[in-house]
Amino acid sequence: MLPTASEDQLGSGKWSAGITGVALTQPGWGTMGILGRQLWSFAGDDDRADVNQSLIEPFANYNLDKGWFLITDVIITANWEASSSQTWTVPLGGGIGRVYKIGNQAVNNRVEFYYNVEKPDSAPDWT
């Protein structure tokens, strides 16, 4: 992660690196899997908090007829530098979408709603 944000509230102000992995399967009905990432800061603005963040992203896509699909793609995060009551963001939800073509261009539209069952005080209830 590069410290490229133009405003402090838009980025960490730190150089960070870590590991990412994904596992997925594509049974006949769609796709499912999980992605994980861990980042740690190693350089940057000393006045800013260190970065120690985890991301867990389980996902499932169930294909329906005529390009329609059901999806859940929750992004669970943990900020290990935050106090224990502010560490986790855990959404639950999903949505519906459709893949279609306009000429030769494939288009993917979807609408999803997620409720944060666990979140820091400053995070929204819904996304």
Backbone as XML, in Angstrom:
<?xml version="1.0"?>
<chain id="A" units="angstrom">
  <residue number="1" name="MET">
    <atom name="N" x="0.863" y="-1.162" z="0.000"/>
    <atom name="CA" x="0.000" y="0.000" z="0.000"/>
    <atom name="C" x="0.911" y="1.227" z="0.000"/>
  </residue>
  <residue number="2" name="LEU">
    <atom name="N" x="0.620" y="2.149" z="-0.878"/>
    <atom name="CA" x="1.417" y="3.356" z="-1.010"/>
    <atom name="C" x="0.700" y="4.529" z="-0.365"/>
  </residue>
  <residue number="3" name="PRO">
    <atom name="N" x="1.419" y="5.433" z="0.283"/>
    <atom name="CA" x="0.790" y="6.596" z="0.935"/>
    <atom name="C" x="0.515" y="7.715" z="-0.066"/>
  </residue>
  <residue number="4" name="THR">
    <atom name="N" x="-0.483" y="7.536" z="-0.923"/>
    <atom name="CA" x="-0.746" y="8.491" z="-2.000"/>
    <atom name="C" x="-1.947" y="9.393" z="-1.742"/>
  </residue>
  <residue number="5" name="ALA">
    <atom name="N" x="-2.625" y="9.259" z="-0.609"/>
    <atom name="CA" x="-3.833" y="10.052" z="-0.348"/>
    <atom name="C" x="-3.500" y="11.538" z="-0.293"/>
  </residue>
  <residue number="6" name="SER">
    <atom name="N" x="-4.367" y="12.350" z="-0.876"/>
    <atom name="CA" x="-4.155" y="13.797" z="-0.894"/>
    <atom name="C" x="-4.591" y="14.466" z="0.410"/>
  </residue>
  <residue number="7" name="GLU">
    <atom name="N" x="-5.407" y="13.795" z="1.208"/>
    <atom name="CA" x="-5.872" y="14.305" z="2.502"/>
    <atom name="C" x="-5.651" y="13.223" z="3.558"/>
  </residue>
  <residue number="8" name="ASP">
    <atom name="N" x="-5.328" y="13.610" z="4.792"/>
    <atom name="CA" x="-5.044" y="12.643" z="5.854"/>
    <atom name="C" x="-6.172" y="11.638" z="6.072"/>
  </residue>
  <residue number="9" name="GLN">
    <atom name="N" x="-7.427" y="12.097" z="6.005"/>
    <atom name="CA" x="-8.553" y="11.201" z="6.275"/>
    <atom name="C" x="-8.780" y="10.174" z="5.162"/>
  </residue>
  <residue number="10" name="LEU">
    <atom name="N" x="-8.101" y="10.324" z="4.036"/>
    <atom name="CA" x="-8.271" y="9.407" z="2.910"/>
    <atom name="C" x="-7.239" y="8.282" z="2.869"/>
  </residue>
  <residue number="11" name="GLY">
    <atom name="N" x="-6.261" y="8.307" z="3.750"/>
    <atom name="CA" x="-5.231" y="7.273" z="3.729"/>
    <atom name="C" x="-4.473" y="7.208" z="5.033"/>
  </residue>
  <residue number="12" name="SER">
    <atom name="N" x="-3.628" y="6.209" z="5.141"/>
    <atom name="CA" x="-2.908" y="5.953" z="6.390"/>
    <atom name="C" x="-1.643" y="6.785" z="6.546"/>
  </residue>
  <residue number="13" name="GLY">
    <atom name="N" x="-1.099" y="7.300" z="5.441"/>
    <atom name="CA" x="0.166" y="8.017" z="5.504"/>
    <atom name="C" x="1.350" y="7.075" z="5.706"/>
  </residue>
  <residue number="14" name="LYS">
    <atom name="N" x="1.155" y="5.798" z="5.474"/>
    <atom name="CA" x="2.184" y="4.786" z="5.705"/>
    <atom name="C" x="2.402" y="3.926" z="4.464"/>
  </residue>
  <residue number="15" name="TRP">
    <atom name="N" x="3.634" y="3.469" z="4.312"/>
    <atom name="CA" x="3.961" y="2.415" z="3.357"/>
    <atom name="C" x="3.637" y="1.111" z="4.069"/>
  </residue>
  <residue number="16" name="SER">
    <atom name="N" x="2.901" y="0.232" z="3.408"/>
    <atom name="CA" x="2.506" y="-1.029" z="4.027"/>
    <atom name="C" x="2.665" y="-2.173" z="3.039"/>
  </residue>
  <residue number="17" name="ALA">
    <atom name="N" x="2.876" y="-3.354" z="3.574"/>
    <atom name="CA" x="2.987" y="-4.562" z="2.751"/>
    <atom name="C" x="2.443" y="-5.737" z="3.552"/>
  </residue>
  <residue number="18" name="GLY">
    <atom name="N" x="2.159" y="-6.815" z="2.860"/>
    <atom name="CA" x="1.649" y="-7.983" z="3.551"/>
    <atom name="C" x="1.421" y="-9.136" z="2.609"/>
  </residue>
  <residue number="19" name="ILE">
    <atom name="N" x="0.537" y="-10.010" z="3.023"/>
    <atom name="CA" x="0.247" y="-11.209" z="2.247"/>
    <atom name="C" x="-1.237" y="-11.242" z="1.894"/>
  </residue>
  <residue number="20" name="THR">
    <atom name="N" x="-1.540" y="-11.844" z="0.748"/>
    <atom name="CA" x="-2.914" y="-12.033" z="0.290"/>
    <atom name="C" x="-3.028" y="-13.432" z="-0.284"/>
  </residue>
  <residue number="21" name="GLY">
    <atom name="N" x="-4.145" y="-14.063" z="-0.020"/>
    <atom name="CA" x="-4.399" y="-15.378" z="-0.596"/>
    <atom name="C" x="-5.869" y="-15.535" z="-0.912"/>
  </residue>
  <residue number="22" name="VAL">
    <atom name="N" x="-6.171" y="-16.372" z="-1.890"/>
    <atom name="CA" x="-7.562" y="-16.625" z="-2.258"/>
    <atom name="C" x="-7.720" y="-18.105" z="-2.577"/>
  </residue>
  <residue number="23" name="ALA">
    <atom name="N" x="-8.865" y="-18.641" z="-2.209"/>
    <atom name="CA" x="-9.242" y="-20.007" z="-2.591"/>
    <atom name="C" x="-10.665" y="-19.929" z="-3.113"/>
  </residue>
  <residue number="24" name="LEU">
    <atom name="N" x="-10.923" y="-20.579" z="-4.250"/>
    <atom name="CA" x="-12.278" y="-20.561" z="-4.788"/>
    <atom name="C" x="-12.569" y="-21.843" z="-5.520"/>
  </residue>
  <residue number="25" name="THR">
    <atom name="N" x="-13.853" y="-22.086" z="-5.676"/>
    <atom name="CA" x="-14.319" y="-23.217" z="-6.450"/>
    <atom name="C" x="-15.481" y="-22.743" z="-7.306"/>
  </residue>
  <residue number="26" name="GLN">
    <atom name="N" x="-15.689" y="-23.421" z="-8.420"/>
    <atom name="CA" x="-16.772" y="-23.058" z="-9.317"/>
    <atom name="C" x="-17.631" y="-24.289" z="-9.605"/>
  </residue>
  <residue number="27" name="PRO">
    <atom name="N" x="-18.522" y="-24.611" z="-8.654"/>
    <atom name="CA" x="-19.467" y="-25.695" z="-8.915"/>
    <atom name="C" x="-20.427" y="-25.269" z="-10.026"/>
  </residue>
  <residue number="28" name="GLY">
    <atom name="N" x="-21.250" y="-26.171" z="-10.499"/>
    <atom name="CA" x="-22.131" y="-25.877" z="-11.623"/>
    <atom name="C" x="-23.057" y="-24.700" z="-11.425"/>
  </residue>
  <residue number="29" name="TRP">
    <atom name="N" x="-23.383" y="-24.360" z="-10.212"/>
    <atom name="CA" x="-24.341" y="-23.288" z="-9.941"/>
    <atom name="C" x="-23.725" y="-21.897" z="-9.849"/>
  </residue>
  <residue number="30" name="GLY">
    <atom name="N" x="-22.369" y="-21.785" z="-9.754"/>
    <atom name="CA" x="-21.777" y="-20.451" z="-9.629"/>
    <atom name="C" x="-20.355" y="-20.485" z="-9.129"/>
  </residue>
  <residue number="31" name="THR">
    <atom name="N" x="-20.026" y="-19.566" z="-8.229"/>
    <atom name="CA" x="-18.680" y="-19.429" z="-7.680"/>
    <atom name="C" x="-18.775" y="-19.185" z="-6.184"/>
  </residue>
  <residue number="32" name="MET">
    <atom name="N" x="-17.833" y="-19.769" z="-5.441"/>
    <atom name="CA" x="-17.732" y="-19.471" z="-4.012"/>
    <atom name="C" x="-16.285" y="-19.580" z="-3.583"/>
  </residue>
  <residue number="33" name="GLY">
    <atom name="N" x="-15.942" y="-18.821" z="-2.545"/>
    <atom name="CA" x="-14.573" y="-18.872" z="-2.067"/>
    <atom name="C" x="-14.335" y="-17.893" z="-0.940"/>
  </residue>
  <residue number="34" name="ILE">
    <atom name="N" x="-13.065" y="-17.673" z="-0.667"/>
    <atom name="CA" x="-12.672" y="-16.749" z="0.392"/>
    <atom name="C" x="-11.331" y="-16.113" z="0.021"/>
  </residue>
  <residue number="35" name="LEU">
    <atom name="N" x="-11.210" y="-14.833" z="0.343"/>
    <atom name="CA" x="-9.978" y="-14.076" z="0.132"/>
    <atom name="C" x="-9.534" y="-13.555" z="1.487"/>
  </residue>
  <residue number="36" name="GLY">
    <atom name="N" x="-8.252" y="-13.562" z="1.747"/>
    <atom name="CA" x="-7.715" y="-13.013" z="2.993"/>
    <atom name="C" x="-6.497" y="-12.159" z="2.718"/>
  </residue>
  <residue number="37" name="ARG">
    <atom name="N" x="-6.328" y="-11.119" z="3.554"/>
    <atom name="CA" x="-5.183" y="-10.221" z="3.397"/>
    <atom name="C" x="-4.762" y="-9.711" z="4.769"/>
  </residue>
  <residue number="38" name="GLN">
    <atom name="N" x="-3.463" y="-9.548" z="4.976"/>
    <atom name="CA" x="-2.912" y="-8.934" z="6.180"/>
    <atom name="C" x="-1.877" y="-7.908" z="5.757"/>
  </residue>
  <residue number="39" name="LEU">
    <atom name="N" x="-2.005" y="-6.678" z="6.260"/>
    <atom name="CA" x="-1.061" y="-5.595" z="5.957"/>
    <atom name="C" x="-0.409" y="-5.082" z="7.240"/>
  </residue>
  <residue number="40" name="TRP">
    <atom name="N" x="0.888" y="-4.774" z="7.135"/>
    <atom name="CA" x="1.619" y="-4.122" z="8.208"/>
    <atom name="C" x="2.376" y="-2.937" z="7.622"/>
  </residue>
  <residue number="41" name="SER">
    <atom name="N" x="2.419" y="-1.824" z="8.354"/>
    <atom name="CA" x="3.201" y="-0.680" z="7.876"/>
    <atom name="C" x="4.670" y="-0.891" z="8.222"/>
  </residue>
  <residue number="42" name="PHE">
    <atom name="N" x="5.548" y="-0.329" z="7.371"/>
    <atom name="CA" x="6.987" y="-0.442" z="7.615"/>
    <atom name="C" x="7.696" y="0.905" z="7.486"/>
  </residue>
  <residue number="43" name="ALA">
    <atom name="N" x="7.013" y="1.939" z="7.023"/>
    <atom name="CA" x="7.607" y="3.265" z="6.889"/>
    <atom name="C" x="6.476" y="4.271" z="6.697"/>
  </residue>
  <residue number="44" name="GLY">
    <atom name="N" x="6.808" y="5.545" z="6.839"/>
    <atom name="CA" x="5.820" y="6.589" z="6.592"/>
    <atom name="C" x="5.800" y="7.628" z="7.687"/>
  </residue>
  <residue number="45" name="ASP">
    <atom name="N" x="4.771" y="8.426" z="7.700"/>
    <atom name="CA" x="4.602" y="9.545" z="8.617"/>
    <atom name="C" x="4.577" y="9.051" z="10.066"/>
  </residue>
  <residue number="46" name="ASP">
    <atom name="N" x="5.565" y="9.464" z="10.874"/>
    <atom name="CA" x="5.640" y="9.041" z="12.275"/>
    <atom name="C" x="4.492" y="9.569" z="13.121"/>
  </residue>
  <residue number="47" name="ASP">
    <atom name="N" x="3.827" y="10.631" z="12.663"/>
    <atom name="CA" x="2.695" y="11.192" z="13.402"/>
    <atom name="C" x="1.404" y="10.405" z="13.190"/>
  </residue>
  <residue number="48" name="ARG">
    <atom name="N" x="1.407" y="9.440" z="12.277"/>
    <atom name="CA" x="0.209" y="8.659" z="11.954"/>
    <atom name="C" x="0.293" y="7.282" z="12.607"/>
  </residue>
  <residue number="49" name="ALA">
    <atom name="N" x="-0.870" y="6.687" z="12.865"/>
    <atom name="CA" x="-0.935" y="5.363" z="13.489"/>
    <atom name="C" x="-0.329" y="4.306" z="12.575"/>
  </residue>
  <residue number="50" name="ASP">
    <atom name="N" x="0.299" y="3.301" z="13.192"/>
    <atom name="CA" x="0.806" y="2.173" z="12.424"/>
    <atom name="C" x="-0.342" y="1.417" z="11.787"/>
  </residue>
  <residue number="51" name="VAL">
    <atom name="N" x="-0.065" y="0.714" z="10.694"/>
    <atom name="CA" x="-1.056" y="-0.113" z="10.001"/>
    <atom name="C" x="-0.839" y="-1.567" z="10.398"/>
  </residue>
  <residue number="52" name="ASN">
    <atom name="N" x="-1.886" y="-2.199" z="10.877"/>
    <atom name="CA" x="-1.907" y="-3.626" z="11.174"/>
    <atom name="C" x="-3.347" y="-4.053" z="10.935"/>
  </residue>
  <residue number="53" name="GLN">
    <atom name="N" x="-3.674" y="-4.404" z="9.690"/>
    <atom name="CA" x="-5.055" y="-4.636" z="9.266"/>
    <atom name="C" x="-5.224" y="-6.007" z="8.637"/>
  </residue>
  <residue number="54" name="SER">
    <atom name="N" x="-6.328" y="-6.651" z="8.989"/>
    <atom name="CA" x="-6.722" y="-7.912" z="8.351"/>
    <atom name="C" x="-7.998" y="-7.697" z="7.560"/>
  </residue>
  <residue number="55" name="LEU">
    <atom name="N" x="-8.142" y="-8.461" z="6.487"/>
    <atom name="CA" x="-9.355" y="-8.449" z="5.671"/>
    <atom name="C" x="-9.693" y="-9.902" z="5.348"/>
  </residue>
  <residue number="56" name="ILE">
    <atom name="N" x="-10.939" y="-10.275" z="5.583"/>
    <atom name="CA" x="-11.449" y="-11.606" z="5.242"/>
    <atom name="C" x="-12.682" y="-11.386" z="4.385"/>
  </residue>
  <residue number="57" name="GLU">
    <atom name="N" x="-12.699" y="-11.979" z="3.190"/>
    <atom name="CA" x="-13.796" y="-11.739" z="2.249"/>
    <atom name="C" x="-14.361" y="-13.064" z="1.712"/>
  </residue>
  <residue number="58" name="PRO">
    <atom name="N" x="-15.328" y="-13.651" z="2.441"/>
    <atom name="CA" x="-16.014" y="-14.810" z="1.868"/>
    <atom name="C" x="-17.000" y="-14.328" z="0.804"/>
  </residue>
  <residue number="59" name="PHE">
    <atom name="N" x="-17.129" y="-15.097" z="-0.276"/>
    <atom name="CA" x="-18.012" y="-14.672" z="-1.355"/>
    <atom name="C" x="-18.708" y="-15.872" z="-1.974"/>
  </residue>
  <residue number="60" name="ALA">
    <atom name="N" x="-19.914" y="-15.624" z="-2.479"/>
    <atom name="CA" x="-20.668" y="-16.647" z="-3.212"/>
    <atom name="C" x="-21.512" y="-15.951" z="-4.259"/>
  </residue>
  <residue number="61" name="ASN">
    <atom name="N" x="-21.570" y="-16.556" z="-5.435"/>
    <atom name="CA" x="-22.333" y="-16.037" z="-6.558"/>
    <atom name="C" x="-23.169" y="-17.194" z="-7.101"/>
  </residue>
  <residue number="62" name="TYR">
    <atom name="N" x="-24.500" y="-17.082" z="-7.007"/>
    <atom name="CA" x="-25.398" y="-18.137" z="-7.477"/>
    <atom name="C" x="-26.033" y="-17.693" z="-8.784"/>
  </residue>
  <residue number="63" name="ASN">
    <atom name="N" x="-25.751" y="-18.410" z="-9.863"/>
    <atom name="CA" x="-26.232" y="-18.036" z="-11.190"/>
    <atom name="C" x="-27.684" y="-18.461" z="-11.399"/>
  </residue>
  <residue number="64" name="LEU">
    <atom name="N" x="-28.467" y="-17.527" z="-11.951"/>
    <atom name="CA" x="-29.852" y="-17.772" z="-12.320"/>
    <atom name="C" x="-29.967" y="-17.700" z="-13.846"/>
  </residue>
  <residue number="65" name="ASP">
    <atom name="N" x="-31.159" y="-17.802" z="-14.375"/>
    <atom name="CA" x="-31.377" y="-17.729" z="-15.822"/>
    <atom name="C" x="-31.187" y="-16.307" z="-16.362"/>
  </residue>
  <residue number="66" name="LYS">
    <atom name="N" x="-30.881" y="-16.216" z="-17.651"/>
    <atom name="CA" x="-30.821" y="-14.966" z="-18.424"/>
    <atom name="C" x="-29.832" y="-13.942" z="-17.860"/>
  </residue>
  <residue number="67" name="GLY">
    <atom name="N" x="-28.717" y="-14.425" z="-17.292"/>
    <atom name="CA" x="-27.673" y="-13.539" z="-16.800"/>
    <atom name="C" x="-27.874" y="-13.020" z="-15.396"/>
  </residue>
  <residue number="68" name="TRP">
    <atom name="N" x="-28.971" y="-13.337" z="-14.752"/>
    <atom name="CA" x="-29.242" y="-12.890" z="-13.387"/>
    <atom name="C" x="-28.442" y="-13.731" z="-12.399"/>
  </residue>
  <residue number="69" name="PHE">
    <atom name="N" x="-28.111" y="-13.146" z="-11.260"/>
    <atom name="CA" x="-27.398" y="-13.885" z="-10.220"/>
    <atom name="C" x="-27.696" y="-13.296" z="-8.846"/>
  </residue>
  <residue number="70" name="LEU">
    <atom name="N" x="-27.526" y="-14.126" z="-7.830"/>
    <atom name="CA" x="-27.573" y="-13.708" z="-6.432"/>
    <atom name="C" x="-26.141" y="-13.676" z="-5.930"/>
  </residue>
  <residue number="71" name="ILE">
    <atom name="N" x="-25.840" y="-12.722" z="-5.046"/>
    <atom name="CA" x="-24.453" y="-12.571" z="-4.601"/>
    <atom name="C" x="-24.394" y="-12.182" z="-3.132"/>
  </residue>
  <residue number="72" name="THR">
    <atom name="N" x="-23.393" y="-12.689" z="-2.446"/>
    <atom name="CA" x="-22.974" y="-12.162" z="-1.165"/>
    <atom name="C" x="-21.455" y="-12.047" z="-1.224"/>
  </residue>
  <residue number="73" name="ASP">
    <atom name="N" x="-20.956" y="-10.926" z="-0.763"/>
    <atom name="CA" x="-19.540" y="-10.595" z="-0.918"/>
    <atom name="C" x="-19.127" y="-9.726" z="0.272"/>
  </residue>
  <residue number="74" name="VAL">
    <atom name="N" x="-19.253" y="-10.288" z="1.479"/>
    <atom name="CA" x="-18.987" y="-9.500" z="2.684"/>
    <atom name="C" x="-17.487" y="-9.252" z="2.832"/>
  </residue>
  <residue number="75" name="ILE">
    <atom name="N" x="-17.137" y="-8.073" z="3.304"/>
    <atom name="CA" x="-15.743" y="-7.717" z="3.541"/>
    <atom name="C" x="-15.587" y="-7.449" z="5.036"/>
  </residue>
  <residue number="76" name="ILE">
    <atom name="N" x="-15.053" y="-8.435" z="5.736"/>
    <atom name="CA" x="-14.830" y="-8.357" z="7.181"/>
    <atom name="C" x="-13.437" y="-7.780" z="7.399"/>
  </residue>
  <residue number="77" name="THR">
    <atom name="N" x="-13.332" y="-6.745" z="8.226"/>
    <atom name="CA" x="-12.031" y="-6.129" z="8.473"/>
    <atom name="C" x="-11.737" y="-6.071" z="9.960"/>
  </residue>
  <residue number="78" name="ALA">
    <atom name="N" x="-10.453" y="-6.071" z="10.273"/>
    <atom name="CA" x="-9.985" y="-5.897" z="11.652"/>
    <atom name="C" x="-8.830" y="-4.919" z="11.636"/>
  </residue>
  <residue number="79" name="ASN">
    <atom name="N" x="-8.933" y="-3.883" z="12.448"/>
    <atom name="CA" x="-7.853" y="-2.919" z="12.636"/>
    <atom name="C" x="-7.229" y="-3.237" z="13.992"/>
  </residue>
  <residue number="80" name="TRP">
    <atom name="N" x="-6.095" y="-3.930" z="13.983"/>
    <atom name="CA" x="-5.477" y="-4.404" z="15.218"/>
    <atom name="C" x="-4.818" y="-3.276" z="16.011"/>
  </residue>
  <residue number="81" name="GLU">
    <atom name="N" x="-4.758" y="-2.077" z="15.455"/>
    <atom name="CA" x="-4.234" y="-0.913" z="16.175"/>
    <atom name="C" x="-5.329" y="-0.191" z="16.961"/>
  </residue>
  <residue number="82" name="ALA">
    <atom name="N" x="-6.583" y="-0.503" z="16.705"/>
    <atom name="CA" x="-7.708" y="0.134" z="17.389"/>
    <atom name="C" x="-7.952" y="-0.532" z="18.744"/>
  </residue>
  <residue number="83" name="SER">
    <atom name="N" x="-8.710" y="0.148" z="19.606"/>
    <atom name="CA" x="-9.083" y="-0.471" z="20.881"/>
    <atom name="C" x="-9.960" y="-1.693" z="20.605"/>
  </residue>
  <residue number="84" name="SER">
    <atom name="N" x="-10.047" y="-2.596" z="21.566"/>
    <atom name="CA" x="-10.727" y="-3.879" z="21.336"/>
    <atom name="C" x="-12.189" y="-3.712" z="20.940"/>
  </residue>
  <residue number="85" name="SER">
    <atom name="N" x="-12.855" y="-2.681" z="21.429"/>
    <atom name="CA" x="-14.265" y="-2.483" z="21.075"/>
    <atom name="C" x="-14.440" y="-1.837" z="19.696"/>
  </residue>
  <residue number="86" name="GLN">
    <atom name="N" x="-13.349" y="-1.417" z="19.071"/>
    <atom name="CA" x="-13.397" y="-0.729" z="17.784"/>
    <atom name="C" x="-12.663" y="-1.500" z="16.682"/>
  </residue>
  <residue number="87" name="THR">
    <atom name="N" x="-12.264" y="-2.727" z="16.941"/>
    <atom name="CA" x="-11.400" y="-3.501" z="16.035"/>
    <atom name="C" x="-12.117" y="-3.989" z="14.791"/>
  </residue>
  <residue number="88" name="TRP">
    <atom name="N" x="-13.296" y="-4.580" z="14.943"/>
    <atom name="CA" x="-13.937" y="-5.342" z="13.865"/>
    <atom name="C" x="-15.026" y="-4.582" z="13.130"/>
  </residue>
  <residue number="89" name="THR">
    <atom name="N" x="-15.123" y="-4.820" z="11.827"/>
    <atom name="CA" x="-16.285" y="-4.477" z="11.024"/>
    <atom name="C" x="-16.749" y="-5.771" z="10.365"/>
  </residue>
  <residue number="90" name="VAL">
    <atom name="N" x="-18.000" y="-6.171" z="10.689"/>
    <atom name="CA" x="-18.537" y="-7.449" z="10.208"/>
    <atom name="C" x="-19.907" y="-7.206" z="9.575"/>
  </residue>
  <residue number="91" name="PRO">
    <atom name="N" x="-19.974" y="-7.162" z="8.250"/>
    <atom name="CA" x="-21.264" y="-6.977" z="7.576"/>
    <atom name="C" x="-21.921" y="-8.322" z="7.234"/>
  </residue>
  <residue number="92" name="LEU">
    <atom name="N" x="-23.234" y="-8.300" z="7.138"/>
    <atom name="CA" x="-24.014" y="-9.435" z="6.630"/>
    <atom name="C" x="-24.987" y="-8.911" z="5.598"/>
  </residue>
  <residue number="93" name="GLY">
    <atom name="N" x="-25.163" y="-9.645" z="4.512"/>
    <atom name="CA" x="-26.116" y="-9.222" z="3.497"/>
    <atom name="C" x="-25.806" y="-9.836" z="2.156"/>
  </residue>
  <residue number="94" name="GLY">
    <atom name="N" x="-26.323" y="-9.209" z="1.122"/>
    <atom name="CA" x="-26.124" y="-9.700" z="-0.228"/>
    <atom name="C" x="-26.931" y="-8.882" z="-1.207"/>
  </residue>
  <residue number="95" name="GLY">
    <atom name="N" x="-27.098" y="-9.435" z="-2.402"/>
    <atom name="CA" x="-27.821" y="-8.685" z="-3.413"/>
    <atom name="C" x="-28.137" y="-9.513" z="-4.635"/>
  </residue>
  <residue number="96" name="ILE">
    <atom name="N" x="-28.537" y="-8.793" z="-5.658"/>
    <atom name="CA" x="-28.922" y="-9.400" z="-6.937"/>
    <atom name="C" x="-28.276" y="-8.593" z="-8.058"/>
  </residue>
  <residue number="97" name="GLY">
    <atom name="N" x="-27.980" y="-9.266" z="-9.154"/>
    <atom name="CA" x="-27.371" y="-8.568" z="-10.286"/>
    <atom name="C" x="-27.663" y="-9.271" z="-11.589"/>
  </residue>
  <residue number="98" name="ARG">
    <atom name="N" x="-27.169" y="-8.670" z="-12.653"/>
    <atom name="CA" x="-27.366" y="-9.241" z="-13.989"/>
    <atom name="C" x="-26.182" y="-8.871" z="-14.872"/>
  </residue>
  <residue number="99" name="VAL">
    <atom name="N" x="-25.705" y="-9.840" z="-15.639"/>
    <atom name="CA" x="-24.672" y="-9.624" z="-16.650"/>
    <atom name="C" x="-25.357" y="-9.677" z="-18.009"/>
  </residue>
  <residue number="100" name="TYR">
    <atom name="N" x="-25.081" y="-8.675" z="-18.860"/>
    <atom name="CA" x="-25.678" y="-8.609" z="-20.201"/>
    <atom name="C" x="-24.720" y="-7.862" z="-21.110"/>
  </residue>
  <residue number="101" name="LYS">
    <atom name="N" x="-25.031" y="-7.809" z="-22.379"/>
    <atom name="CA" x="-24.187" y="-7.121" z="-23.348"/>
    <atom name="C" x="-24.905" y="-5.930" z="-23.957"/>
  </residue>
  <residue number="102" name="ILE">
    <atom name="N" x="-24.144" y="-4.879" z="-24.177"/>
    <atom name="CA" x="-24.561" y="-3.748" z="-24.999"/>
    <atom name="C" x="-23.581" y="-3.738" z="-26.159"/>
  </residue>
  <residue number="103" name="GLY">
    <atom name="N" x="-24.045" y="-4.188" z="-27.325"/>
    <atom name="CA" x="-23.128" y="-4.417" z="-28.449"/>
    <atom name="C" x="-22.195" y="-5.551" z="-28.084"/>
  </residue>
  <residue number="104" name="ASN">
    <atom name="N" x="-20.883" y="-5.329" z="-28.181"/>
    <atom name="CA" x="-19.896" y="-6.332" z="-27.791"/>
    <atom name="C" x="-19.393" y="-6.156" z="-26.371"/>
  </residue>
  <residue number="105" name="GLN">
    <atom name="N" x="-19.881" y="-5.140" z="-25.679"/>
    <atom name="CA" x="-19.396" y="-4.822" z="-24.335"/>
    <atom name="C" x="-20.225" y="-5.537" z="-23.270"/>
  </residue>
  <residue number="106" name="ALA">
    <atom name="N" x="-19.574" y="-6.373" z="-22.463"/>
    <atom name="CA" x="-20.250" y="-7.012" z="-21.326"/>
    <atom name="C" x="-20.447" y="-5.985" z="-20.215"/>
  </residue>
  <residue number="107" name="VAL">
    <atom name="N" x="-21.625" y="-6.001" z="-19.614"/>
    <atom name="CA" x="-21.972" y="-5.077" z="-18.536"/>
    <atom name="C" x="-22.436" y="-5.912" z="-17.342"/>
  </residue>
  <residue number="108" name="ASN">
    <atom name="N" x="-21.954" y="-5.560" z="-16.157"/>
    <atom name="CA" x="-22.335" y="-6.247" z="-14.925"/>
    <atom name="C" x="-22.925" y="-5.208" z="-13.979"/>
  </residue>
  <residue number="109" name="ASN">
    <atom name="N" x="-24.220" y="-5.292" z="-13.741"/>
    <atom name="CA" x="-24.885" y="-4.398" z="-12.794"/>
    <atom name="C" x="-25.371" y="-5.221" z="-11.606"/>
  </residue>
  <residue number="110" name="ARG">
    <atom name="N" x="-25.226" y="-4.651" z="-10.410"/>
    <atom name="CA" x="-25.740" y="-5.339" z="-9.232"/>
    <atom name="C" x="-26.086" y="-4.338" z="-8.149"/>
  </residue>
  <residue number="111" name="VAL">
    <atom name="N" x="-26.997" y="-4.761" z="-7.279"/>
    <atom name="CA" x="-27.401" y="-3.979" z="-6.115"/>
    <atom name="C" x="-27.218" y="-4.874" z="-4.906"/>
  </residue>
  <residue number="112" name="GLU">
    <atom name="N" x="-26.493" y="-4.370" z="-3.910"/>
    <atom name="CA" x="-26.237" y="-5.144" z="-2.701"/>
    <atom name="C" x="-26.488" y="-4.270" z="-1.476"/>
  </residue>
  <residue number="113" name="PHE">
    <atom name="N" x="-26.927" y="-4.894" z="-0.395"/>
    <atom name="CA" x="-27.144" y="-4.222" z="0.877"/>
    <atom name="C" x="-26.501" y="-5.047" z="1.982"/>
  </residue>
  <residue number="114" name="TYR">
    <atom name="N" x="-25.736" y="-4.385" z="2.835"/>
    <atom name="CA" x="-25.049" y="-5.059" z="3.933"/>
    <atom name="C" x="-25.278" y="-4.280" z="5.226"/>
  </residue>
  <residue number="115" name="TYR">
    <atom name="N" x="-25.617" y="-5.013" z="6.280"/>
    <atom name="CA" x="-25.783" y="-4.429" z="7.609"/>
    <atom name="C" x="-24.568" y="-4.810" z="8.453"/>
  </residue>
  <residue number="116" name="ASN">
    <atom name="N" x="-23.958" y="-3.839" z="9.086"/>
    <atom name="CA" x="-22.793" y="-4.095" z="9.928"/>
    <atom name="C" x="-23.242" y="-4.560" z="11.308"/>
  </residue>
  <residue number="117" name="VAL">
    <atom name="N" x="-23.132" y="-5.869" z="11.567"/>
    <atom name="CA" x="-23.535" y="-6.423" z="12.863"/>
    <atom name="C" x="-22.512" y="-6.111" z="13.940"/>
  </residue>
  <residue number="118" name="GLU">
    <atom name="N" x="-21.289" y="-5.831" z="13.543"/>
    <atom name="CA" x="-20.227" y="-5.379" z="14.440"/>
    <atom name="C" x="-19.472" y="-4.294" z="13.703"/>
  </residue>
  <residue number="119" name="LYS">
    <atom name="N" x="-19.166" y="-3.181" z="14.409"/>
    <atom name="CA" x="-18.500" y="-2.075" z="13.722"/>
    <atom name="C" x="-17.917" y="-1.095" z="14.726"/>
  </residue>
  <residue number="120" name="PRO">
    <atom name="N" x="-16.906" y="-0.336" z="14.308"/>
    <atom name="CA" x="-16.438" y="0.770" z="15.135"/>
    <atom name="C" x="-17.537" y="1.837" z="15.237"/>
  </residue>
  <residue number="121" name="ASP">
    <atom name="N" x="-17.466" y="2.652" z="16.261"/>
    <atom name="CA" x="-18.485" y="3.691" z="16.478"/>
    <atom name="C" x="-18.633" y="4.622" z="15.286"/>
  </residue>
  <residue number="122" name="SER">
    <atom name="N" x="-17.550" y="4.900" z="14.559"/>
    <atom name="CA" x="-17.601" y="5.853" z="13.449"/>
    <atom name="C" x="-18.086" y="5.248" z="12.136"/>
  </residue>
  <residue number="123" name="ALA">
    <atom name="N" x="-18.285" y="3.939" z="12.079"/>
    <atom name="CA" x="-18.698" y="3.286" z="10.831"/>
    <atom name="C" x="-20.215" y="3.355" z="10.659"/>
  </residue>
  <residue number="124" name="PRO">
    <atom name="N" x="-20.705" y="3.297" z="9.428"/>
    <atom name="CA" x="-22.149" y="3.329" z="9.184"/>
    <atom name="C" x="-22.810" y="1.992" z="9.581"/>
  </residue>
  <residue number="125" name="ASP">
    <atom name="N" x="-24.110" y="2.039" z="9.832"/>
    <atom name="CA" x="-24.859" y="0.811" z="10.119"/>
    <atom name="C" x="-25.045" y="-0.022" z="8.858"/>
  </residue>
  <residue number="126" name="TRP">
    <atom name="N" x="-25.270" y="0.642" z="7.714"/>
    <atom name="CA" x="-25.563" y="-0.025" z="6.441"/>
    <atom name="C" x="-24.601" y="0.422" z="5.351"/>
  </residue>
  <residue number="127" name="THR">
    <atom name="N" x="-24.332" y="-0.477" z="4.420"/>
    <atom name="CA" x="-23.646" y="-0.107" z="3.185"/>
    <atom name="C" x="-24.395" y="-0.736" z="2.037"/>
  </residue>
</chain>
